[in-house]
């Protein structure tokens, strides 16, 4: 259980930074998509987010289980009260985990475009 909260925390943290900053640096696969647009204003596409998850997250996290791989499984991520970092489970905190990663754990995914982060967040909400 503790490990799943750690992975969830990592993922949430990376997501939050991008959404809180509200700007896309234009790096990564989605260069130019949503550049400069507030991520919170973007509507995510869960189908596209599922593809992004498979490419970027699926190696370390199971979407359909809480079983730990490298990081914790993310099933029902958004139904948890707190993330591993002790912060509430919400869009900005998940975005921060995506953007920043965690010390000694999840790498940062801050180079994803703002739209890609919104898509990934939309998918995480379906787990």
C-alpha positions in Angstrom: 0.0 0.0 0.0 2.8 2.4 0.9 4.5 1.7 -2.4 1.4 2.5 -4.4 1.0 5.8 -2.6 4.7 6.6 -3.5 4.1 6.0 -7.2 0.9 7.9 -7.1 2.6 10.7 -5.4 5.3 10.7 -8.0 2.9 10.8 -10.8 0.7 13.5 -9.2 3.7 15.6 -8.5 4.9 15.6 -12.0 1.5 16.6 -13.4 1.0 19.4 -11.0 4.0 21.5 -11.9 2.9 21.8 -15.5 -0.6 22.6 -14.6 0.4 25.1 -11.9 2.9 26.8 -14.2 0.1 27.0 -16.8 2.6 27.0 -19.6 4.1 24.4 -22.0 7.7 24.7 -22.7 7.1 23.3 -26.2 9.4 20.3 -25.6 8.6 16.7 -26.2 6.3 14.9 -28.6 3.6 17.6 -28.5 5.8 20.5 -29.3 3.6 23.6 -29.9 0.4 22.0 -28.8 -1.2 24.2 -26.2 2.0 26.2 -25.9 1.5 29.0 -23.5 -2.1 28.0 -22.8 -3.0 27.3 -19.2 -3.1 23.5 -18.8 -6.1 23.8 -16.5 -8.0 25.4 -19.4 -7.3 22.4 -21.6 -9.7 19.5 -22.0 -8.0 16.2 -21.8 -8.7 13.2 -24.1 -8.5 10.0 -22.0 -8.0 7.9 -25.2 -4.9 9.8 -26.1 -3.9 9.8 -22.4 -4.0 6.0 -22.4 -1.6 5.9 -25.3 0.7 8.3 -23.5 0.5 6.2 -20.4 1.5 3.1 -22.3 4.5 4.9 -23.8 5.7 6.9 -20.8 4.3 5.3 -17.6 3.3 1.7 -18.3 6.8 0.3 -17.9 6.8 1.2 -14.2 3.1 1.4 -13.3 0.1 -0.9 -13.8 -3.1 1.0 -14.7 -5.4 -1.8 -13.7 -3.9 -2.9 -10.4 -2.4 -1.6 -7.2 0.4 -4.1 -7.6 3.9 -2.6 -7.6 6.1 -3.0 -10.7 8.9 -0.4 -10.4 6.4 2.1 -9.1 3.0 1.4 -7.6 0.0 0.4 -9.5 -2.3 3.3 -10.2 -5.7 1.7 -10.1 -8.2 4.1 -8.6 -5.5 6.7 -8.2 -8.0 9.6 -8.0 -10.0 7.9 -5.3 -7.2 8.1 -2.7 -7.3 10.9 -0.2 -3.6 11.6 -0.2 -0.6 11.2 -2.4 2.7 9.7 -1.2 4.0 13.2 -0.6 1.1 13.8 1.8 -0.7 16.2 -0.5 -4.3 15.8 -1.5 -5.1 13.9 -4.7 -6.1 16.7 -7.1 -5.2 17.8 -10.6 -2.5 20.3 -9.6 -0.8 17.9 -7.3 -0.8 15.0 -9.8 0.5 17.4 -12.4 3.4 18.4 -10.1 4.4 14.8 -9.8 4.4 14.4 -13.5 6.5 17.5 -14.0 9.0 17.0 -11.2 9.2 13.3 -10.6 10.5 12.1 -7.2 13.9 11.9 -5.6 15.4 8.5 -6.3 12.2 7.3 -8.0 10.1 8.5 -10.8 11.8 10.7 -13.5 10.3 14.0 -14.4 8.0 14.3 -17.4 8.0 18.1 -17.6 8.8 18.0 -21.3 5.4 16.7 -22.2 3.2 19.3 -23.9 0.4 20.9 -21.8 -2.2 19.1 -23.9 -0.4 15.8 -23.4 -0.5 16.3 -19.6 -4.2 17.1 -19.8 -4.8 14.0 -21.8 -2.7 11.9 -19.3 -4.6 13.4 -16.4 -7.9 12.6 -18.1 -6.8 9.0 -18.5 -5.7 8.7 -14.9 -9.1 9.8 -13.8 -10.6 6.7 -15.6 -8.5 4.2 -13.6 
